[in-house]
Amino acid sequence: MDRTPLISGNWKMNLNHFEAIQLVQKLSYELRNHDYDAVEVSLHPPYTDLRSVQTVIDADRMRFQLGAQNCHSEVSGAFTGEISPAMLAKLDVDYVIVGHSERRALFGENDEIVATKAAAVLAHDMTPIVCVGETLDERESGQEATIVEAQVVGSLKFIEGEKLDGVVIAYEPVWAIGTGVTASAEDAQDMCSHIRSVVGSIRRESIDLIRIQYGGSVNPANAGELMAMPDIDGALVGGAALQADSFARIVNFKDA
């Protein structure tokens, strides 16, 4: 099945809106129109940068997809400090990351919370990037497949029928995020293949359609090897996405 790779830059809590504009402009300069023919590129700035980045993308007709890093599951209400999916949709956001390991570990988000957010994102005609992944202790104790399977099933529980086809799952082994340690291409492929089979057990028709990214210290040196794996359909990139040249080289992984 020919699935278009999705390369997503998660800027996390970095860059003010002036710096964000500069990064988008530099990245656009680094890439050419034909670079977008083989891949989709989404940029996920902090909330305070979204409007500025959207304006630049629209004004200069850049071929980036706008992404957010998180959202609340409710449309509105007394949720001080939160951002609703309806607000993101009004900014022409295309992709929303939900259930990132930092949200799970630092803010107590469990599969139930992630599932409600993923469903809310879809309900507002955006695409959720649902993150799953095991800790080092879980991997060393041989529980990684069971843990990730439970996260996939739990995080997708409110998504029914063909809506599942368009969801993106990001496999991010927690022990590889921001550490400089990357899962081997073979280990990443094994888990992404397992995730695909789990999705197939939920809905058989989705098995060849759903896209699965790898995330965890992705850089220009390892992107090509990772993306060559048959069940890896892109990358969720952290630190390397904050530099235009390094992120552009990841987007151009086929030329590596």
C-alpha positions as CSV (number, residue, x, y, z in Angstrom):
1,M,0.0,0.0,0.0
2,D,1.4,3.4,-1.0
3,R,1.0,5.6,2.0
4,T,2.3,9.2,1.8
5,P,4.9,9.7,4.6
6,L,4.1,12.5,7.1
7,I,7.0,14.3,8.6
8,S,5.9,16.4,11.6
9,G,8.0,18.9,13.5
10,N,7.0,19.2,17.1
11,W,8.5,22.4,18.4
12,K,7.3,21.7,22.0
13,M,7.7,24.8,24.3
14,N,10.2,26.6,22.1
15,L,10.3,29.7,20.0
16,N,8.3,32.9,20.4
17,H,6.2,34.1,17.4
18,F,9.0,36.1,15.9
19,E,11.4,33.2,16.0
20,A,8.6,30.9,14.7
21,I,8.1,33.1,11.6
22,Q,11.9,33.1,10.9
23,L,12.0,29.3,11.2
24,V,9.1,28.8,8.8
25,Q,10.6,31.2,6.3
26,K,14.1,29.5,6.5
27,L,12.5,26.1,6.2
28,S,10.5,27.2,3.1
29,Y,13.8,28.5,1.6
30,E,15.5,25.1,2.2
31,L,12.8,23.1,0.5
32,R,11.6,23.1,-3.1
33,N,8.2,22.3,-4.6
34,H,9.2,18.8,-5.7
35,D,10.2,18.0,-2.1
36,Y,6.5,18.1,-1.2
37,D,5.5,15.7,-3.9
38,A,6.7,12.6,-2.0
39,V,5.9,13.7,1.6
40,E,3.5,15.7,3.7
41,V,5.1,18.2,6.2
42,S,3.3,19.4,9.3
43,L,4.6,22.0,11.7
44,H,3.5,22.1,15.3
45,P,4.4,25.4,17.0
46,P,3.3,26.4,20.5
47,Y,-0.2,27.9,20.8
48,T,1.1,31.5,20.9
49,D,2.7,31.0,17.5
50,L,-0.1,29.4,15.6
51,R,-1.7,32.5,14.2
52,S,1.6,33.9,13.1
53,V,2.7,30.7,11.4
54,Q,-0.7,30.3,9.8
55,T,-0.5,33.8,8.4
56,V,2.9,33.2,6.9
57,I,1.9,29.9,5.4
58,D,-1.2,31.4,3.8
59,A,0.4,34.6,2.6
60,D,3.3,32.9,0.9
61,R,1.3,29.9,-0.2
62,M,3.7,27.5,1.5
63,R,2.9,23.8,1.3
64,F,3.2,23.1,5.0
65,Q,0.3,21.7,7.0
66,L,-0.3,23.5,10.3
67,G,-0.4,21.4,13.4
68,A,-1.0,21.9,17.1
69,Q,0.6,20.1,20.0
70,N,-2.4,19.3,22.1
71,C,-6.0,20.4,22.7
72,H,-8.9,19.9,25.2
73,S,-11.7,17.5,24.3
74,E,-14.5,20.1,25.0
75,V,-15.7,22.7,22.5
76,S,-15.9,25.5,25.2
77,G,-16.3,25.9,28.9
78,A,-14.7,26.8,32.2
79,F,-11.3,25.2,31.5
80,T,-8.8,27.9,32.3
81,G,-5.7,27.7,30.2
82,E,-7.0,25.1,27.8
83,I,-7.5,25.4,24.0
84,S,-10.5,23.8,22.3
85,P,-10.5,21.8,19.0
86,A,-13.0,24.3,17.6
87,M,-10.5,27.1,18.2
88,L,-7.8,25.2,16.4
89,A,-10.1,24.4,13.5
90,K,-10.8,28.1,13.0
91,L,-7.0,28.6,12.6
92,D,-7.0,26.0,9.7
93,V,-5.1,23.5,11.8
94,D,-4.8,20.2,10.0
95,Y,-3.1,17.9,12.6
96,V,-3.2,17.8,16.4
97,I,-0.8,15.7,18.5
98,V,-2.6,13.9,21.3
99,G,-1.2,11.7,24.1
100,H,2.4,12.7,23.7
101,S,4.5,10.9,26.3
102,E,5.3,14.2,28.0
103,R,1.5,14.8,28.3
104,R,1.1,11.3,29.7
105,A,4.0,11.5,32.1
106,L,3.9,15.2,33.2
107,F,0.2,16.0,33.1
108,G,-1.3,12.6,34.0
109,E,-3.1,12.0,30.7
110,N,-4.3,8.3,30.4
111,D,-5.7,6.4,27.4
112,E,-9.2,7.5,28.3
113,I,-8.3,11.2,28.1
114,V,-6.3,10.7,24.9
115,A,-9.2,8.8,23.4
116,T,-11.7,11.7,24.1
117,K,-9.2,14.2,22.6
118,A,-8.6,12.1,19.5
119,A,-12.3,11.8,18.9
120,A,-12.8,15.6,19.4
121,V,-10.1,16.4,16.9
122,L,-11.7,14.2,14.3
123,A,-15.2,15.7,15.0
124,H,-13.7,19.1,14.0
125,D,-12.3,17.8,10.7
126,M,-8.7,17.7,11.8
127,T,-6.4,14.7,12.1
128,P,-5.2,13.4,15.4
129,I,-1.6,12.2,15.7
130,V,-2.0,9.7,18.5
131,C,1.2,9.0,20.4
132,V,2.0,5.6,22.0
133,G,5.2,4.2,23.4
134,E,6.8,2.2,26.3
135,T,9.3,3.3,29.0
136,L,12.8,1.8,29.3
137,D,11.7,-0.3,32.3
138,E,8.7,-1.7,30.3
139,R,11.0,-2.6,27.4
140,E,13.6,-4.2,29.6
141,S,11.0,-6.3,31.4
142,G,9.6,-7.5,28.0
143,Q,6.3,-5.7,28.3
144,E,6.7,-3.3,25.4
145,A,4.3,-5.1,23.0
146,T,1.6,-5.5,25.6
147,I,1.9,-1.9,26.8
148,V,1.8,-0.4,23.4
149,E,-1.1,-2.6,22.3
150,A,-3.1,-1.4,25.3
151,Q,-2.3,2.2,24.5
152,V,-3.4,1.8,20.9
153,V,-6.7,0.1,21.7
154,G,-7.5,2.5,24.6
155,S,-6.5,5.6,22.7
156,L,-8.7,4.7,19.7
157,K,-11.7,3.4,21.6
158,F,-14.1,6.3,20.5
159,I,-13.1,6.2,16.8
160,E,-15.4,4.0,14.8
161,G,-15.6,2.7,11.2
162,E,-13.7,4.3,8.4
163,K,-12.8,7.3,10.5
164,L,-10.0,5.1,11.8
165,D,-8.4,5.1,8.3
166,G,-7.3,8.7,8.5
167,V,-5.8,8.6,12.0
168,V,-2.0,8.9,12.4
169,I,-0.3,6.9,15.1
170,A,3.1,8.0,16.3
171,Y,5.2,5.3,18.0
172,E,7.6,7.1,20.4
173,P,9.6,4.8,22.7
174,V,9.8,7.1,25.8
175,W,13.4,6.1,26.4
176,A,14.4,7.6,23.0
177,I,12.7,11.0,23.3
178,G,15.2,13.8,23.6
179,T,17.9,11.4,24.8
180,G,19.9,11.1,21.5
181,V,19.2,7.3,21.7
182,T,17.2,6.0,18.8
183,A,15.5,2.7,18.5
184,S,17.2,0.6,15.8
185,A,15.4,0.6,12.5
186,E,14.6,-3.0,13.0
187,D,13.2,-2.5,16.5
188,A,11.1,0.5,15.3
189,Q,9.8,-1.6,12.4
190,D,8.9,-4.5,14.7
191,M,6.8,-2.2,16.9
192,C,5.2,-0.3,14.0
193,S,4.3,-3.6,12.4
194,H,2.8,-4.7,15.7
195,I,0.8,-1.5,15.9
196,R,-0.5,-2.1,12.4
197,S,-1.7,-5.5,13.3
198,V,-3.5,-4.2,16.4
199,V,-5.2,-1.6,14.3
200,G,-6.2,-4.4,11.9
201,S,-7.8,-6.3,14.8
202,I,-9.9,-3.2,15.5
203,R,-10.9,-2.7,11.9
204,R,-9.5,-5.0,9.2
205,E,-10.0,-2.4,6.4
206,S,-7.8,0.1,8.2
207,I,-4.7,-2.0,8.4
208,D,-3.1,-0.8,5.1
209,L,-4.5,2.7,5.2
210,I,-3.5,4.1,8.6
211,R,-0.1,5.9,8.8
212,I,2.4,5.1,11.6
213,Q,5.2,7.5,12.4
214,Y,8.3,6.9,14.4
215,G,9.5,9.5,16.9
216,G,12.4,9.5,19.2
217,S,15.7,11.3,18.4
218,V,15.1,11.3,14.7
219,N,17.8,13.2,12.9
220,P,19.2,13.6,9.3
221,A,21.6,10.7,9.8
222,N,19.0,8.0,10.8
223,A,15.8,9.3,9.0
224,G,16.5,7.5,5.7
225,E,17.1,4.1,7.4
226,L,14.0,4.4,9.6
227,M,11.7,5.6,6.7
228,A,12.9,2.7,4.5
229,M,11.1,0.3,6.8
230,P,7.8,-1.0,5.3
231,D,5.5,-0.1,8.3
232,I,7.1,3.3,9.1
233,D,5.2,6.1,7.3
234,G,6.9,9.2,8.5
235,A,8.5,10.8,11.6
236,L,7.5,12.9,14.6
237,V,10.6,15.1,15.0
238,G,11.5,17.0,18.2
239,G,14.8,18.8,18.6
240,A,15.9,18.5,14.9
241,A,12.8,20.3,13.9
242,L,14.0,23.5,15.5
243,Q,16.7,23.9,12.9
244,A,15.7,24.6,9.3
245,D,18.6,22.8,7.7
246,S,18.3,19.6,9.8
247,F,14.6,19.4,9.4
248,A,14.8,19.9,5.7
249,R,17.3,17.0,5.4
250,I,14.8,14.8,7.3
251,V,12.0,15.8,4.9
252,N,14.4,14.9,2.1
253,F,15.2,11.5,3.6
254,K,15.0,9.8,0.2
255,D,18.0,11.7,-0.9
256,A,20.1,10.8,2.2
